[in-house]
Amino acid sequence: MRRRLLTSYLALTLVVLVLLEVPLALSYGARERQQVSTTLERDAYEIANYSEETLEGDGHADIQGYVESYADRTGGHAVVVDAKGQVVADSQAPVAGRSVARRPELQAALAGHTSTGSRSGSSLDDAVMYAATPVASAGRILGAVRVTYGADKVNDRIHRYWLLLVATGVACLAAAALIGIFLSRWVTQPLAPMRAAAIRLGQGDLSARVGPAPGPPEVQDVARAFDEMAARLEDLVDAQEAFVADASHQLRTPLTALRLRLENLESEIDDPEAIEDVAGARREGQRLSRLIDGLLTLARADRGRDWSDRQLIDAGAATTERLETWRPIAEEYDVELVGEPSDLLLRASADRLAQVLDNLLANATDASPPGSQLHLSARRSPDGAWVELHVIDQGPGLDADQRRRAFDRFWRGDGGGGPDGHAGDGDRPNLGGSGLGLAIVRRLVAADGGLVELRQGPGGGLDAVVSYPAAEPDR
């Protein structure tokens, strides 16, 4: 906005300068040429009056000395001719007797007409302005006078004036730029706190406030409205989190009691069908517990980006720890966990990273067929700016549209057996199935400034890639 305001000030100043200076420059050029033409005509009349008696034969004035003095004084060129067009005096070539009667302006003067204008000089290398007037007495033409002045000299004066106008315009633009910078800062400075607060609020910091804002009343009204909106939004999110927390807390107790009753009931019945029904009810209870925990985690993750608890993490150590934790569970699924050593470092929250890997490993384990392998590794991104954590399974995989939709809340694959879009094996217990796992992963990764995506695995399964900013060891 500041740049736009400054550009507007400069553009307006430039338009005003052009509208003022261009007509002024053209007017000055025309006026200067007219003044020179008038001066030449006046000088020609003076020389004609001085030469009149000599040309008539009644005087002995030194016409040659007069025109040379004129040339020294004004820088012009004066020529006096008699009635036959023979040179009587020439300020540049004091050799009389040559004829210049073919010159159009002298022909007109010898015919009794005064003329002014411009044409190429005698050398054809320069342009001159001229004035030619007859020398007459009692109605008889005695000769003519022509006075010329270099047009380049006139143009030089005009060009110097134009340069002065350009310099003045540049100075005005510089002054306008300084004033524009001051005015743009004065206008936009009160908006800077609102911009910073809006960015923080957009990143999930619901405590962001503008506070008392300087500037005009309109800006202060906007700042107050922004703070009121942020406060109401924080209240709504807090109320939502409180509701989810209270609901999860209140539901955990009856769910625990229900699971205990089902376990007791299972030990007291002998009917296989009834036992299977009770086992199914227990699995649904476990799934409901995971759903409640997932909703609570997702509500907290929706708070947005929070880098206050990020730390330097050894990616190799973090993946090894999660592999050791999940290896007993994977063995129950007849899935082999495979890790790769790594010395890469990344910056993230250790708790959030553990949650992310747990969700991805739960999805991958649930989707992996018996006897398959599940790979967890850390690699450097091609540009070197990220550390990529890969969780690669050998399950059925997903197509491109399913991989894109897998991060939506409560979306599950067509098979329905596996969590968050994976089709699991219906003959074994399900580790997920709430449809929230990948949505939680995306929120937790974003809170650490990372990225997550699902790619096609090399063996047809899925390659879940989590990218965190790479870090260097603290020195």
Kinemage of the C-alpha trace (Angstrom):
@kinemage 1
@onewidth
@group {chain A} dominant
@subgroup {mainchain}
@vectorlist {calphas} color= white
{ca met a 1} P 0.000 0.000 0.000
{ca arg a 2} L 2.849 2.362 0.827
{ca arg a 3} L 4.408 1.734 -2.572
{ca arg a 4} L 1.099 2.369 -4.324
{ca leu a 5} L 0.593 5.638 -2.498
{ca leu a 6} L 4.115 6.783 -3.335
{ca thr a 7} L 3.648 5.789 -6.970
{ca ser a 8} L 0.379 7.727 -7.076
{ca tyr a 9} L 2.025 10.861 -5.669
{ca leu a 10} L 4.864 10.671 -8.168
{ca ala a 11} L 2.541 9.943 -11.097
{ca leu a 12} L 0.328 12.913 -10.186
{ca thr a 13} L 3.355 15.183 -9.806
{ca leu a 14} L 4.746 14.001 -13.145
{ca val a 15} L 1.448 14.688 -14.923
{ca val a 16} L 1.257 18.189 -13.448
{ca leu a 17} L 4.876 18.904 -14.407
{ca val a 18} L 4.315 17.708 -17.972
{ca leu a 19} L 1.152 19.777 -18.323
{ca leu a 20} L 2.973 22.844 -17.038
{ca glu a 21} L 6.475 22.523 -18.452
{ca val a 22} L 5.800 21.255 -21.980
{ca pro a 23} L 3.622 24.266 -22.954
{ca leu a 24} L 6.089 26.540 -21.159
{ca ala a 25} L 9.029 25.057 -23.089
{ca leu a 26} L 7.227 25.366 -26.428
{ca ser a 27} L 6.093 28.894 -25.609
{ca tyr a 28} L 9.598 29.938 -24.643
{ca gly a 29} L 11.054 28.534 -27.880
{ca ala a 30} L 8.513 30.360 -30.024
{ca arg a 31} L 8.938 33.563 -28.036
{ca glu a 32} L 12.737 33.418 -28.261
{ca arg a 33} L 12.668 32.940 -32.021
{ca gln a 34} L 10.154 35.759 -32.419
{ca gln a 35} L 12.292 38.046 -30.297
{ca val a 36} L 15.396 37.288 -32.357
{ca ser a 37} L 13.446 37.893 -35.573
{ca thr a 38} L 12.149 41.225 -34.272
{ca thr a 39} L 15.632 42.250 -33.153
{ca leu a 40} L 17.120 41.372 -36.543
{ca glu a 41} L 14.444 43.394 -38.305
{ca arg a 42} L 15.138 46.369 -36.037
{ca asp a 43} L 18.895 46.093 -36.601
{ca ala a 44} L 18.372 45.886 -40.341
{ca tyr a 45} L 16.350 49.147 -40.240
{ca glu a 46} L 19.109 50.848 -38.226
{ca ile a 47} L 21.833 49.782 -40.669
{ca ala a 48} L 19.613 50.826 -43.583
{ca asn a 49} L 19.130 54.301 -42.097
{ca tyr a 50} L 22.851 54.606 -41.464
{ca ser a 51} L 23.663 53.560 -45.066
{ca glu a 52} L 20.969 55.617 -46.796
{ca glu a 53} L 22.954 58.833 -47.466
{ca thr a 54} L 26.094 56.975 -48.551
{ca leu a 55} L 24.189 54.823 -51.032
{ca glu a 56} L 22.414 57.915 -52.317
{ca gly a 57} L 25.807 59.506 -52.942
{ca asp a 58} L 25.427 62.390 -50.515
{ca gly a 59} L 27.391 60.964 -47.604
{ca his a 60} L 30.669 59.332 -46.721
{ca ala a 61} L 29.743 57.115 -43.758
{ca asp a 62} L 32.007 54.136 -43.058
{ca ile a 63} L 29.425 51.422 -43.700
{ca gln a 64} L 32.030 48.627 -43.531
{ca gly a 65} L 33.228 49.775 -40.124
{ca tyr a 66} L 29.645 50.099 -38.929
{ca val a 67} L 28.635 46.548 -39.903
{ca glu a 68} L 31.869 45.128 -38.439
{ca ser a 69} L 31.139 46.953 -35.198
{ca tyr a 70} L 27.625 45.542 -35.306
{ca ala a 71} L 28.969 42.018 -35.794
{ca asp a 72} L 31.375 42.393 -32.872
{ca arg a 73} L 28.613 43.736 -30.659
{ca thr a 74} L 25.823 41.255 -31.470
{ca gly a 75} L 27.456 38.267 -33.105
{ca gly a 76} L 25.293 38.738 -36.174
{ca his a 77} L 26.238 39.008 -39.832
{ca ala a 78} L 25.313 42.158 -41.777
{ca val a 79} L 25.506 42.695 -45.536
{ca val a 80} L 24.747 45.957 -47.370
{ca val a 81} L 24.192 45.918 -51.138
{ca asp a 82} L 23.450 48.609 -53.670
{ca ala a 83} L 20.491 48.707 -56.015
{ca lys a 84} L 22.183 46.257 -58.402
{ca gly a 85} L 22.836 43.675 -55.666
{ca gln a 86} L 26.565 44.440 -55.479
{ca val a 87} L 28.043 44.094 -51.977
{ca val a 88} L 28.895 47.466 -50.461
{ca ala a 89} L 29.796 46.218 -46.992
{ca asp a 90} L 30.017 42.770 -45.399
{ca ser a 91} L 30.834 42.220 -41.708
{ca gln a 92} L 32.463 38.852 -42.454
{ca ala a 93} L 34.149 39.448 -45.816
{ca pro a 94} L 35.182 43.081 -46.284
{ca val a 95} L 35.544 42.674 -50.053
{ca ala a 96} L 33.122 44.819 -51.998
{ca gly a 97} L 31.930 44.341 -55.522
{ca arg a 98} L 30.628 40.765 -55.560
{ca ser a 99} L 26.967 40.172 -56.404
{ca val a 100} L 24.500 38.469 -54.033
{ca ala a 101} L 21.375 39.557 -55.884
{ca arg a 102} L 20.212 35.967 -56.330
{ca arg a 103} L 19.461 35.612 -52.637
{ca pro a 104} L 15.660 35.461 -52.353
{ca glu a 105} L 15.503 37.709 -49.300
{ca leu a 106} L 17.697 40.331 -50.995
{ca gln a 107} L 15.632 40.134 -54.161
{ca ala a 108} L 12.540 40.813 -52.084
{ca ala a 109} L 14.281 43.704 -50.289
{ca leu a 110} L 15.445 45.235 -53.579
{ca ala a 111} L 11.850 44.975 -54.725
{ca gly a 112} L 10.843 47.079 -51.724
{ca his a 113} L 9.681 44.366 -49.328
{ca thr a 114} L 10.921 43.626 -45.837
{ca ser a 115} L 11.193 39.902 -45.064
{ca thr a 116} L 12.153 37.746 -42.112
{ca gly a 117} L 12.610 34.011 -41.724
{ca ser a 118} L 15.215 31.252 -41.586
{ca arg a 119} L 17.120 29.202 -44.128
{ca ser a 120} L 20.392 27.359 -44.618
{ca gly a 121} L 23.485 29.503 -44.384
{ca ser a 122} L 25.763 30.330 -47.245
{ca ser a 123} L 27.946 27.338 -46.419
{ca leu a 124} L 24.897 25.056 -46.350
{ca asp a 125} L 26.290 23.619 -43.134
{ca asp a 126} L 24.335 25.739 -40.716
{ca ala a 127} L 20.945 27.385 -40.438
{ca val a 128} L 20.436 31.113 -39.967
{ca met a 129} L 17.648 33.483 -39.104
{ca tyr a 130} L 17.521 36.607 -41.258
{ca ala a 131} L 15.883 39.972 -41.750
{ca ala a 132} L 16.195 41.874 -45.024
{ca thr a 133} L 14.923 45.394 -45.615
{ca pro a 134} L 15.288 47.871 -48.502
{ca val a 135} L 17.332 51.076 -48.309
{ca ala a 136} L 15.071 53.677 -49.878
{ca ser a 137} L 14.852 57.438 -50.223
{ca ala a 138} L 11.976 59.407 -51.701
{ca gly a 139} L 10.405 56.248 -53.037
{ca arg a 140} L 13.592 55.151 -54.779
{ca ile a 141} L 15.315 51.846 -53.855
{ca leu a 142} L 18.978 52.572 -53.165
{ca gly a 143} L 19.963 49.107 -51.982
{ca ala a 144} L 19.188 46.569 -49.293
{ca val a 145} L 20.410 45.352 -45.927
{ca arg a 146} L 20.386 41.743 -44.737
{ca val a 147} L 21.140 40.782 -41.169
{ca thr a 148} L 21.518 37.110 -40.195
{ca tyr a 149} L 22.005 35.329 -36.901
{ca gly a 150} L 22.987 31.673 -36.330
{ca ala a 151} L 19.932 29.537 -35.582
{ca asp a 152} L 22.158 27.176 -33.565
{ca lys a 153} L 22.834 29.991 -31.098
{ca val a 154} L 19.108 30.528 -30.675
{ca asn a 155} L 18.521 26.784 -30.333
{ca asp a 156} L 21.295 26.543 -27.740
{ca arg a 157} L 19.570 29.156 -25.588
{ca ile a 158} L 16.262 27.348 -25.992
{ca his a 159} L 17.836 24.005 -25.136
{ca arg a 160} L 19.518 25.456 -22.041
{ca tyr a 161} L 16.152 26.714 -20.909
{ca trp a 162} L 14.625 23.296 -21.550
{ca leu a 163} L 17.391 21.670 -19.520
{ca leu a 164} L 16.637 24.101 -16.730
{ca leu a 165} L 12.985 23.067 -16.902
{ca val a 166} L 13.985 19.380 -16.811
{ca ala a 167} L 16.248 19.973 -13.829
{ca thr a 168} L 13.440 21.840 -12.119
{ca gly a 169} L 11.085 18.943 -12.857
{ca val a 170} L 13.542 16.397 -11.481
{ca ala a 171} L 13.963 18.500 -8.347
{ca cys a 172} L 10.187 18.708 -8.006
{ca leu a 173} L 9.891 14.930 -8.440
{ca ala a 174} L 12.578 14.390 -5.796
{ca ala a 175} L 10.773 16.735 -3.421
{ca ala a 176} L 7.484 14.980 -4.220
{ca ala a 177} L 9.130 11.611 -3.536
{ca leu a 178} L 10.341 12.766 -0.127
{ca ile a 179} L 6.954 14.229 0.713
{ca gly a 180} L 5.275 11.107 -0.678
{ca ile a 181} L 7.418 8.837 1.490
{ca phe a 182} L 6.495 10.855 4.545
{ca leu a 183} L 2.791 10.948 3.662
{ca ser a 184} L 2.646 7.248 2.747
{ca arg a 185} L 4.282 6.327 6.050
{ca trp a 186} L 1.916 8.633 7.878
{ca val a 187} L -1.057 6.965 6.190
{ca thr a 188} L 0.119 3.349 6.415
{ca gln a 189} L 1.954 3.374 9.744
{ca pro a 190} L -1.271 2.995 11.769
{ca leu a 191} L -2.138 -0.047 9.630
{ca ala a 192} L 1.101 -1.905 10.436
{ca pro a 193} L -0.074 -3.164 13.877
{ca met a 194} L -3.335 -4.367 12.307
{ca arg a 195} L -1.437 -6.179 9.557
{ca ala a 196} L 0.832 -7.886 12.088
{ca ala a 197} L -2.128 -8.853 14.278
{ca ala a 198} L -4.053 -10.191 11.264
{ca ile a 199} L -1.070 -12.352 10.244
{ca arg a 200} L -0.747 -13.739 13.757
{ca leu a 201} L -4.473 -14.403 13.914
{ca gly a 202} L -4.377 -16.144 10.531
{ca gln a 203} L -1.555 -18.376 11.809
{ca gly a 204} L -3.710 -19.435 14.731
{ca asp a 205} L -2.605 -17.043 17.484
{ca leu a 206} L -6.045 -16.153 18.804
{ca ser a 207} L -4.538 -13.859 21.437
{ca ala a 208} L -3.400 -11.400 18.741
{ca arg a 209} L -4.747 -7.898 19.362
{ca val a 210} L -4.082 -4.487 17.854
{ca gly a 211} L -4.659 -2.452 20.989
{ca pro a 212} L -4.913 1.349 20.940
{ca ala a 213} L -4.095 2.318 17.361
{ca pro a 214} L -2.639 5.686 16.336
{ca gly a 215} L -3.907 7.514 13.314
{ca pro a 216} L -7.237 8.938 12.159
{ca pro a 217} L -10.553 7.956 13.792
{ca glu a 218} L -11.414 5.574 10.934
{ca val a 219} L -8.264 3.529 11.590
{ca gln a 220} L -8.992 3.462 15.308
{ca asp a 221} L -12.534 2.208 14.601
{ca val a 222} L -11.162 -0.594 12.409
{ca ala a 223} L -8.638 -1.542 15.106
{ca arg a 224} L -11.361 -1.737 17.748
{ca ala a 225} L -13.572 -3.805 15.433
{ca phe a 226} L -10.643 -6.161 14.722
{ca asp a 227} L -9.942 -6.659 18.433
{ca glu a 228} L -13.622 -7.339 19.126
{ca met a 229} L -13.738 -9.871 16.277
{ca ala a 230} L -10.567 -11.592 17.520
{ca ala a 231} L -11.930 -11.729 21.063
{ca arg a 232} L -15.212 -13.270 19.914
{ca leu a 233} L -13.328 -15.761 17.727
{ca glu a 234} L -11.097 -16.740 20.653
{ca asp a 235} L -14.145 -17.194 22.868
{ca leu a 236} L -15.804 -19.401 20.265
{ca val a 237} L -12.716 -21.575 19.796
{ca asp a 238} L -12.165 -21.812 23.539
{ca ala a 239} L -15.804 -22.806 23.973
{ca gln a 240} L -15.407 -25.433 21.254
{ca glu a 241} L -12.262 -26.849 22.854
{ca ala a 242} L -13.866 -26.800 26.267
{ca phe a 243} L -16.902 -28.621 24.918
{ca val a 244} L -14.773 -31.280 23.222
{ca ala a 245} L -12.613 -31.677 26.325
{ca asp a 246} L -15.601 -31.887 28.634
{ca ala a 247} L -17.429 -34.249 26.313
{ca ser a 248} L -14.393 -36.520 25.984
{ca his a 249} L -13.864 -36.481 29.739
{ca gln a 250} L -17.508 -37.236 30.457
{ca leu a 251} L -17.654 -39.974 27.811
{ca arg a 252} L -14.476 -41.721 28.922
{ca thr a 253} L -15.985 -42.856 32.237
{ca pro a 254} L -19.087 -44.592 30.843
{ca leu a 255} L -17.027 -46.028 27.967
{ca thr a 256} L -14.544 -47.490 30.429
{ca ala a 257} L -17.362 -48.911 32.494
{ca leu a 258} L -18.969 -50.341 29.351
{ca arg a 259} L -15.724 -52.008 28.303
{ca leu a 260} L -15.283 -53.547 31.773
{ca arg a 261} L -18.841 -54.877 31.704
{ca leu a 262} L -18.285 -56.340 28.239
{ca glu a 263} L -15.045 -58.016 29.385
{ca asn a 264} L -16.824 -59.492 32.414
{ca leu a 265} L -19.722 -60.595 30.245
{ca glu a 266} L -17.369 -62.199 27.731
{ca ser a 267} L -15.830 -64.376 30.476
{ca glu a 268} L -19.261 -65.574 31.614
{ca ile a 269} L -20.808 -66.695 28.298
{ca asp a 270} L -20.098 -69.827 26.298
{ca asp a 271} L -22.104 -69.244 23.120
{ca pro a 272} L -19.580 -68.566 20.266
{ca glu a 273} L -21.972 -66.233 18.484
{ca ala a 274} L -22.579 -64.260 21.676
{ca ile a 275} L -18.823 -64.100 22.329
{ca glu a 276} L -18.271 -62.715 18.820
{ca asp a 277} L -21.008 -60.131 19.382
{ca val a 278} L -19.425 -59.045 22.653
{ca ala a 279} L -15.979 -58.863 20.996
{ca gly a 280} L -17.473 -56.725 18.229
{ca ala a 281} L -19.060 -54.437 20.816
{ca arg a 282} L -15.679 -54.094 22.550
{ca arg a 283} L -14.015 -53.141 19.258
{ca glu a 284} L -16.655 -50.507 18.600
{ca gly a 285} L -16.088 -49.161 22.106
{ca gln a 286} L -12.361 -48.928 21.432
{ca arg a 287} L -13.052 -47.208 18.126
{ca leu a 288} L -15.321 -44.718 19.880
{ca ser a 289} L -12.585 -44.015 22.434
{ca arg a 290} L -10.089 -43.369 19.624
{ca leu a 291} L -12.597 -41.092 17.898
{ca ile a 292} L -13.060 -39.031 21.064
{ca asp a 293} L -9.292 -38.761 21.555
{ca gly a 294} L -8.855 -37.803 17.897
{ca leu a 295} L -11.478 -35.054 18.098
{ca leu a 296} L -9.769 -33.606 21.165
{ca thr a 297} L -6.349 -33.729 19.503
{ca leu a 298} L -7.700 -32.179 16.305
{ca ala a 299} L -9.411 -29.354 18.193
{ca arg a 300} L -6.144 -28.510 19.919
{ca ala a 301} L -4.177 -28.793 16.669
{ca asp a 302} L -6.604 -26.369 14.986
{ca arg a 303} L -5.106 -23.668 17.152
{ca gly a 304} L -2.595 -23.320 14.300
{ca arg a 305} L 1.105 -22.718 14.127
{ca asp a 306} L 2.945 -22.634 17.449
{ca trp a 307} L 6.730 -22.696 17.254
{ca ser a 308} L 7.379 -21.938 20.917
{ca asp a 309} L 8.186 -25.568 21.767
{ca arg a 310} L 10.151 -26.464 18.643
{ca gln a 311} L 13.579 -27.933 19.255
{ca leu a 312} L 16.486 -29.529 17.442
{ca ile a 313} L 15.608 -33.204 16.837
{ca asp a 314} L 17.769 -36.053 15.573
{ca ala a 315} L 15.605 -37.543 12.824
{ca gly a 316} L 17.383 -40.910 13.002
{ca ala a 317} L 16.897 -41.211 16.769
{ca ala a 318} L 13.233 -40.162 16.536
{ca thr a 319} L 12.402 -42.732 13.847
{ca thr a 320} L 14.314 -45.486 15.686
{ca glu a 321} L 12.388 -44.775 18.889
{ca arg a 322} L 9.014 -45.018 17.136
{ca leu a 323} L 10.067 -48.195 15.355
{ca glu a 324} L 10.954 -49.850 18.674
{ca thr a 325} L 7.608 -48.777 20.122
{ca trp a 326} L 5.610 -50.117 17.167
{ca arg a 327} L 7.590 -53.294 16.491
{ca pro a 328} L 5.554 -55.498 18.925
{ca ile a 329} L 2.305 -54.277 17.405
{ca ala a 330} L 3.583 -54.832 13.863
{ca glu a 331} L 4.631 -58.381 14.791
{ca glu a 332} L 1.049 -59.115 15.798
{ca tyr a 333} L 0.057 -58.021 12.297
{ca asp a 334} L 2.852 -60.115 10.766
{ca val a 335} L 4.416 -56.918 9.389
{ca glu a 336} L 8.169 -56.303 9.431
{ca leu a 337} L 9.284 -52.812 10.376
{ca val a 338} L 12.416 -51.645 8.566
{ca gly a 339} L 14.341 -48.484 9.432
{ca glu a 340} L 17.312 -46.676 7.953
{ca pro a 341} L 20.075 -44.896 9.895
{ca ser a 342} L 20.214 -41.126 9.525
{ca asp a 343} L 22.201 -38.238 10.974
{ca leu a 344} L 19.858 -35.505 9.722
{ca leu a 345} L 18.543 -32.831 12.071
{ca leu a 346} L 15.197 -31.067 11.933
{ca arg a 347} L 13.268 -28.532 13.991
{ca ala a 348} L 9.888 -29.562 15.378
{ca ser a 349} L 8.017 -30.259 18.581
{ca ala a 350} L 9.052 -33.665 19.899
{ca asp a 351} L 5.527 -34.447 21.148
{ca arg a 352} L 3.868 -33.449 17.884
{ca leu a 353} L 6.451 -35.389 15.857
{ca ala a 354} L 5.781 -38.510 17.909
{ca gln a 355} L 2.014 -38.106 17.359
{ca val a 356} L 2.542 -37.671 13.625
{ca leu a 357} L 4.683 -40.800 13.308
{ca asp a 358} L 2.266 -42.797 15.485
{ca asn a 359} L -0.690 -41.881 13.258
{ca leu a 360} L 1.193 -42.686 10.063
{ca leu a 361} L 2.538 -45.963 11.432
{ca ala a 362} L -0.955 -46.928 12.611
{ca asn a 363} L -2.365 -46.280 9.149
{ca ala a 364} L 0.492 -48.084 7.388
{ca thr a 365} L 0.410 -51.090 9.738
{ca asp a 366} L -3.333 -51.429 9.360
{ca ala a 367} L -3.033 -51.266 5.557
{ca ser a 368} L -0.063 -53.628 5.230
{ca pro a 369} L -0.882 -57.236 4.276
{ca pro a 370} L 0.603 -60.058 6.386
{ca gly a 371} L 4.180 -60.883 5.487
{ca ser a 372} L 4.912 -57.427 4.042
{ca gln a 373} L 7.428 -54.815 5.087
{ca leu a 374} L 6.900 -51.268 6.357
{ca his a 375} L 9.769 -48.800 5.842
{ca leu a 376} L 10.446 -45.710 7.942
{ca ser a 377} L 13.320 -43.480 6.891
{ca ala a 378} L 14.600 -39.875 6.985
{ca arg a 379} L 16.066 -38.274 3.851
{ca arg a 380} L 17.228 -34.869 2.703
{ca ser a 381} L 14.948 -33.153 0.150
{ca pro a 382} L 16.447 -32.455 -3.305
{ca asp a 383} L 16.810 -28.734 -2.547
{ca gly a 384} L 18.366 -29.450 0.867
{ca ala a 385} L 15.915 -27.208 2.751
{ca trp a 386} L 13.772 -30.002 4.222
{ca val a 387} L 14.137 -33.287 6.042
{ca glu a 388} L 11.623 -35.771 4.650
{ca leu a 389} L 10.278 -38.600 6.812
{ca his a 390} L 8.960 -41.451 4.633
{ca val a 391} L 6.515 -44.096 5.873
{ca ile a 392} L 6.184 -46.604 3.021
{ca asp a 393} L 3.816 -49.566 3.149
{ca gln a 394} L 3.067 -52.367 0.690
{ca gly a 395} L -0.695 -52.123 0.967
{ca pro a 396} L -3.294 -51.668 -1.782
{ca gly a 397} L -2.538 -47.948 -2.068
{ca leu a 398} L -4.818 -45.141 -3.259
{ca asp a 399} L -5.377 -43.410 -6.555
{ca ala a 400} L -4.525 -39.734 -7.063
{ca asp a 401} L -7.991 -38.449 -6.119
{ca gln a 402} L -8.112 -40.606 -3.006
{ca arg a 403} L -4.643 -39.438 -1.944
{ca arg a 404} L -5.810 -35.842 -2.253
{ca arg a 405} L -9.023 -36.431 -0.269
{ca ala a 406} L -7.402 -38.598 2.400
{ca phe a 407} L -6.629 -35.530 4.538
{ca asp a 408} L -10.307 -34.522 4.788
{ca arg a 409} L -11.924 -35.112 8.139
{ca phe a 410} L -13.877 -38.365 8.490
{ca trp a 411} L -12.990 -39.451 4.940
{ca arg a 412} L -12.333 -43.159 4.602
{ca gly a 413} L -11.437 -45.348 1.651
{ca asp a 414} L -14.013 -47.425 -0.164
{ca gly a 415} L -12.835 -50.558 1.572
{ca gly a 416} L -13.553 -49.085 4.972
{ca gly a 417} L -11.339 -51.536 6.767
{ca gly a 418} L -8.250 -49.373 7.184
{ca pro a 419} L -7.906 -45.976 8.811
{ca asp a 420} L -8.088 -42.750 6.842
{ca gly a 421} L -8.522 -44.194 3.398
{ca his a 422} L -6.657 -47.513 3.775
{ca ala a 423} L -8.491 -50.732 3.199
{ca gly a 424} L -7.510 -53.037 6.032
{ca asp a 425} L -7.933 -56.745 6.627
{ca gly a 426} L -11.333 -57.451 8.109
{ca asp a 427} L -10.048 -60.521 9.956
{ca arg a 428} L -7.840 -58.577 12.311
{ca pro a 429} L -8.388 -55.673 14.739
{ca asn a 430} L -8.260 -52.130 13.333
{ca leu a 431} L -5.726 -49.630 14.673
{ca gly a 432} L -7.581 -46.610 13.354
{ca gly a 433} L -10.750 -46.176 11.406
{ca ser a 434} L -11.960 -42.833 12.793
{ca gly a 435} L -11.154 -40.885 9.601
{ca leu a 436} L -9.302 -38.251 11.646
{ca gly a 437} L -5.741 -39.597 11.654
{ca leu a 438} L -4.446 -37.838 8.542
{ca ala a 439} L -6.397 -34.668 9.321
{ca ile a 440} L -4.648 -34.597 12.690
{ca val a 441} L -1.289 -35.272 11.017
{ca arg a 442} L -1.720 -32.357 8.648
{ca arg a 443} L -2.592 -29.986 11.492
{ca leu a 444} L 0.266 -31.137 13.708
{ca val a 445} L 2.809 -30.877 10.873
{ca ala a 446} L 1.553 -27.414 9.898
{ca ala a 447} L 1.943 -26.306 13.532
{ca asp a 448} L 5.697 -26.951 13.130
{ca gly a 449} L 5.918 -25.236 9.738
{ca gly a 450} L 6.088 -28.521 7.814
{ca leu a 451} L 4.318 -30.193 4.889
{ca val a 452} L 2.712 -33.598 4.406
{ca glu a 453} L 1.593 -35.462 1.312
{ca leu a 454} L 0.747 -38.962 0.134
{ca arg a 455} L 2.678 -40.352 -2.832
{ca gln a 456} L 2.495 -43.536 -4.807
{ca gly a 457} L 4.703 -46.119 -3.128
{ca pro a 458} L 7.401 -47.935 -5.136
{ca gly a 459} L 5.663 -51.292 -4.594
{ca gly a 460} L 2.119 -50.081 -5.220
{ca gly a 461} L 1.390 -49.009 -1.658
{ca leu a 462} L 1.549 -45.531 -0.145
{ca asp a 463} L 4.525 -43.322 0.618
{ca ala a 464} L 3.469 -40.875 3.355
{ca val a 465} L 6.003 -38.038 3.260
{ca val a 466} L 6.305 -35.533 6.110
{ca ser a 467} L 8.703 -32.630 5.456
{ca tyr a 468} L 10.174 -30.531 8.281
{ca pro a 469} L 12.597 -27.606 7.969
{ca ala a 470} L 16.155 -28.903 7.997
{ca ala a 471} L 18.459 -27.693 10.775
{ca glu a 472} L 22.160 -27.532 11.504
{ca pro a 473} L 23.756 -28.458 14.829
{ca asp a 474} L 23.871 -25.656 17.406
{ca arg a 475} L 27.387 -24.308 17.779
